[in-house]
Amino acid sequence: MLRVAVVGSGPSGVYTAQSLLERSPEVRVDVLDRLPCPFGLVRYGVAPDHEKIKSLQNTLRTVLEEPRVRFLGGVRIGGPGGVPVARLRELYHAVVYCVGAAADRRLGIPGEDLPGSWSATQFVAWYSAHPDAADDGYLSGARSAVVIGAGNVAVDVTRMLARGPAELSPTDVPQAALTALAASRVTRIQMAARRGPSQARFTTKELRELGALPDTDVRVDPAELALDPGCADPSMLPAAHRRNVEVLGAWAGRAGTGARRRIGLRFFLRPVELIADGGRVGAVRFERTAPDGHGGVRGTGRFEEVEAQLVLRSVGYRGVPLEGLPFDAERGTVPNLAGRVQCEGAVVPGAYVAGWIKRGPTGVIGTNRPCARETAASLLEDAPALGRTELPGDPLEALRAAGAEPVEWPGWLAIERAEARLGASLGRSVVKLPDWRSLMAAARAATP
């Protein structure tokens, strides 16, 4: 029997476990996660109003309920108070790290750390009830917001800022976030990208959702579309970008309806400074850019200030080093060959990676499937050598001895029941428990 630990219970981790089970009847997998809840970004990154995408949890659930798989939540690997990577390697024949890209890329401009300026990831964690998230009064005193970025996360946070309580109440958004969003005075939201509309990374489906928001006008400046050579002849663009340009073109110059909220989609604007007003952010200073003829943009020396008491930065993610593993600081990944961890060109026996920590923050959820399959194939090719190592007894006891308090599958089911009860008490459907204390208390209720 080959005993494998998969660190991370998001899509890449669960798909890795699934691939291992499908390829070999001799594998047993423990899926470990720092959080007491499984599903990773499907639970804590997908917007609460995207119920179809969130339903992917049902697919991931079937894998975690397999008899040869064991979910162990609440287990920190590496770092202060965590199980050392070296100790984990002693407990399993192989360890696959599927830890994602936990850090946000920064703008690197003056004023970035002013009160009122946050990463989109922090905002998403708050309205998704991530137990590490803090309620920092994101919306307090804000009338205008600027979202910097042109990917799906930027579209998500823009849409959430414009949602009303009637639309969010049926979702699992935590009660405190629902109350704050319902009381929000933000009525002007501008999403700004440094490049043109033909290079935006959001998907057309996400983009169109902005145009379907109740009591909300979407504005696109025709002059900014005209700057983009790709907009002049969209037929030459890749299909996804062509569809985006067509949607934006249909919105350009559209007359307002007098709706309470207004979303502006802006292009060819590069942030150069966040400007303070009364000790917090009050505006964003942008430099106007223009196509450079080589697929990028150049500065024009012309500037524009956009009022904003709330700035959400959504310009990408980076992996972070994990104690005991090599790390490529430039790429933000663990060096690997087809998923096998490499240190100075040599393979590290028994150590593997999958997902964003393997390839960088690229692709969509489904991209993790072939990535996981490749890593699983590499691991099973190495299985004859790995399986010769004699292991101690059940890793669960060793993890407890190392100070971990693993939450097993019954504990997770108890958390689900507690969230259903919370929702019922509030006259809503399921409502997420928002903090470590309530999550762990619910999980311990399942302990005999």
WOMO-V342458 format. One record per run of one state. SS is the DSSP state (~ for helix, > for strand, _ for the rest). FROM is the first residue (numbers start at 1). TO is the last residue. If there is no record, write none. Layout:
ss->[SS,SS]
from->[FROM,FROM]
to->[TO,TO]
This chain:
ss->[_,>,_,~,_,>,_,~,_,~,_,~,_,>,_,>,_,>,_,~,_,>,_,>,_,>,_,>,_,>,~,_,>,_,~,_,~,_,~,_,>,_,~,_,~,_,>,_,~,_,~,_,~,_,~,>,_,>,_,>,_,>,_,>,_,>,_,>,_,>,_,>,_,>,_,>,_,>,_,~,_,~,_,~,_,~,_,>,_,~,_,~,_]
from->[1,2,8,11,24,27,33,41,45,51,55,56,65,69,74,77,78,83,84,85,92,94,98,103,105,110,111,115,116,117,120,128,144,149,152,163,165,169,175,183,188,193,197,200,204,212,216,221,222,227,229,233,234,237,239,252,253,261,267,269,278,280,292,297,308,310,314,317,319,328,329,333,334,336,338,340,344,346,354,356,360,367,382,383,387,395,402,407,408,409,426,436,445]
to->[1,7,10,23,26,32,40,44,50,54,55,64,68,73,76,77,82,83,84,91,93,97,102,104,109,110,114,115,116,119,127,143,148,151,162,164,168,174,182,187,192,196,199,203,211,215,220,221,226,228,232,233,236,238,251,252,260,266,268,277,279,291,296,307,309,313,316,318,327,328,332,333,335,337,339,343,345,353,355,359,366,381,382,386,394,401,406,407,408,425,435,444,448]
